[in-house]
């Protein structure tokens, strides 16, 4: 223990610093672990030993990774995306694996080694692609959905690959026989475990959960996962297959999300250790002597994979620009590439110069992937004129729909919340135009007569076409804080007078969104809690008028637009102190004899009354928020917000000389 503790501390310190550095540059933490393993491993500086114990422990990272994949596996989702997942994804993996294997065999590698390399290069990075799509607000775009569908199939394809690679180490028999026997054993094991496991897993987890012990629940998850992993290993398959089956079985229970959160720390830490051990496999001297081959493989692999995915996407019905963007997005290796390569090396199927070249090229492809994906739109427009024309046509469609609108509402997102909002607006005869990036939703809602257009509200040209300059309000109806911030900055820069209401799940981003220009932020959880509280209080025989006041007071504290209200006889409160201090709205009609007539708003010192001028109504005009240079006129109605005592003082300042003006210097 005394000898190993310094090495462990050094490893942890190096990992923390490397991960923090890579996070600062928005690069995957996985690459940081590679760097630590490569720099400290026995083939570079030799500060960390490459022991069998370390490799065995790191293998559990793959076990829990495959467990997570099984946990997220959904047959309904697979069926809904079957054309993309099975069609596009299956074809991409099969062609990439076959083409790469043929090339590798042609240059002199054995078929097992060629198979391992082909399987590794068929994978793409789920972590990098999903992160870039989310940050670029492209997750629900057409190319984003195609990319996610392909990644889903790649995750599933890893399972048979991890089963077959250990079988390839057995050189007795032909390759076809080896693959056939392995797949048959895996199929039998799947059928056996699912037929028995489905009857046992639910009652067993119910029994454990009834003990109300978090430690027991976590230990049970670990036990089930490792037990099934060991069962498949004894059957001559891999640990990963059993872990995948365990995840699929637990995903059918109601404990799925609890298990997912409990297992995440084990998975992430052990995966980090796994990637460190993979980094240790890189040989610096072999890498430098073959650096030319590394770059040749890198360029050829990235171009081939981008072209293949683009061509296949076009074949499966995507337009040219979308197909190109999908190809660019998936043109890299992935996390499972290293899992496959490491498994090949452990089983002596792949090694030496070929292993170092492929491992280094895969690693570099992931390093450059974020920078390539970032410009996928420009690349798509560069190589597809039809894509540019289609984008222009979309803008023309939005302009045609929005040109006749004025004083309308722009709804960003036409999901469930957006559709409910549209119904309320329609019932009040308030015109609106909705923008959404889901073509299926736009098509179906449009066919039903809804005024919804395909377009990304995060682009200025789309907001211009939707008539943002003439709109009365803009409402972001979907929960996506980065997207909302982008839209708010666009509105602030180009339409500073346009009120924006933002929907969020909770109140964690309220202040940031307000600082970015949101007129109001509405958290779902907060409103749900208020409704829950109101029903509970009524059920507990609290008078309804008191419940309404409690809810109203809470909203006033949380929402700027709800601060204050016009009081009536029903609002008389028994608590005088609360009544005097509670903010309320108050209307002050301005007669011809009022002192403020002809005076500017900034000339009257409302600040000393702690009163705010909310808005002004002038004759037949709609209420508006006045500027400091606004001049009061006869028949104006000034709406003030403040406590009862402050409102009395402010009213006197407007109507008579009894309250002074600001100093002339002010």
Steps between C-alpha positions, in 0.01 A plus 500: 500500500784737593664443160185538290349804672738757341426355155124521562526858624712596199248337265204676663674839500600466135148393402333788685730760341472349151121468511464858630724627218308311231166614642621860483563454126165316462667172403379157617637383835575165335784660303649628825508146640675382182760773541564402864539132409721578202726746687537299821490149355786250474565577131557874556626626838430174685350663810201264509531120476283317248396214730244225446313621810454846348369353174258272683363790702474718188298228325219569745470844339388326181263283701319802642510686168322211329262480797406866438446431129266213589321719754428763233401244236137543400317272259225762435767761422679254274177424317410868462843573347536166320565653157785713629637261764476169315513633145753783499685394817518131411616567145766747617648258755494204258659686206763675716599176671516305172685771303760563772550126557558440126758782483678375814509143370627626163801671663592179684309490830323182608122476472447511880717815528322654199162421659600673826622814318187510281275473806693772683488748212129435441426670834448874559513698823162523673643733765652751257219496243215533751686779686567697181142455377361624831736800513426585136121465558496232228381198699149518350615604154474257209871417493503484882230234509675300226829513693335390826329209319832378357669533840223293656566213261876527554445462875297186435754366249768507769330209678560237226846644432601452863367145481685417177844646573591254781380220271740619229789426737409133455676421173352151464249494215408746231396858568143422395473209743643707784255784441206261459570308822550823698177655376311177573634491857411866549147442368443204731631699796274797413190282473582313822573807709202697371253215538607437860609853594173673414313287755756556776628855462182692592408301816863504614543876457165561671617293796829691526332841459256424785794488741540878448879484503693692234820306571318170458341616176837603349664174611215308340552680167872420511429138590251446215726671246815308593314171541365514142838622371668201664236262359570607141876482561469139626300422184804601293369845408591841646427683823349783294218284359378402846513862617301607195235234575484614864437856386225391262328293772509785754377750237169310503452575871380823660843543665675583175572869565603442861744231387635726228588777747644255756728324251634816331788567749633142472477509121670838453791432737568150367468621140760764575733228628430293189596786267817557706597135443431540126726806495772286660492273195624776268869462423663842453795368297278289274265794460774745397650254253157454336369856528458524121276191496297643789411812301432302183259273687343799676428697181388196299275374782330835570435573130379145427263491797358847430438411134350160582255639758407786266434267206299258714299784655419625150400147399264477799318819398685793655566805285858562392586769755356302790685188383832689486448646848422152637818360342716779642344451844582126513847508337703393804573198717319448828531384858419144399778509240750485787298232677516284187871571437593429864303175493677401179838572659414309820405193293816526284291556187654841429828658608829654396523773238141465376358540849699818572415659164125430524483600867680830436293580188176428689609722786591788267169469314320561830723796585416678172133391497360795703663750266367323189147452636485867598513597130271226366242756381755696297637178352148391404429834332842493328445166329124516440342787310158338529534513879555877483196536275289293738609716794407810301164345419437438870567867574267602215228276645538662841494849345186412303331382818618793714477800266134568579548473877528797734471512879521122492671244724793289384500156665842333494438126516168330424517207739236432763548832684509696175181336379313570826613862481383524137151384602472773764616763252253377239212517749594863572533577126866592544700431181809283530762326289681193634851386407621142543794292371317166497382451138258220592331716764487799264350287225232344721408822682496694173267244346268551797485873427747625763709803410838327553804532273828307486782723622768545768413793726868526593578660160440869440386450141223269625382750763506777240287290267257423784445874550683541831532874436118525491425240768342574836673220689727198453454185710758220530280202582762223519746426778852561367701763688787535245252539213297751700815703576586507131153627407505758781832642379361522145191683626702738717733587211236536229157551660570658842137597561358151444381332825619138537351234729711189560389159626737294716467182705620654828619835630874425481553726195247773577748773586730425205208504256366822645845656478511398133180696435209269584193698602382205704616144571240234584632185678278193459591347836419822681156526341434132562595547866264797531211297359587213733511736799171669409314167470652376826402816691142490371480131593618593850207746535705818458259769365521537124557877509798449733644232270467733201679775692783267602556385144476854366748628755748225415472578129559868568825408674617277213363669186566858403189522281276382786627756746199687630134485408200729501329473838126468556266458791567127511868564562459659845753327723462472874872555551557873461876478486490250216246715317714813530826341383369271225574635148192575291406669176319832506359711214528881515291692238665830407255795482576829322582669833753236607843630590680243279333611173778628272770357728741220402501165678860545613412834662291328767698314762303174537805325647458665839152350522628152406241499224539374144312628195388174338332644190287785367181497301429800275151537356437215255862384482607171653691513832873565459809531718609868497851625432666748743426789259129415481280811555176462695180625339136544595293178516806277538457206738815423699526148646726487807642207697580538869380467857182676608674787683748555216221510241323777693818711501568434131145596406539832681827564312319452169194709582624787721806704599504348849782271394812650353668440166847371453769762533579695186845344492339158469 
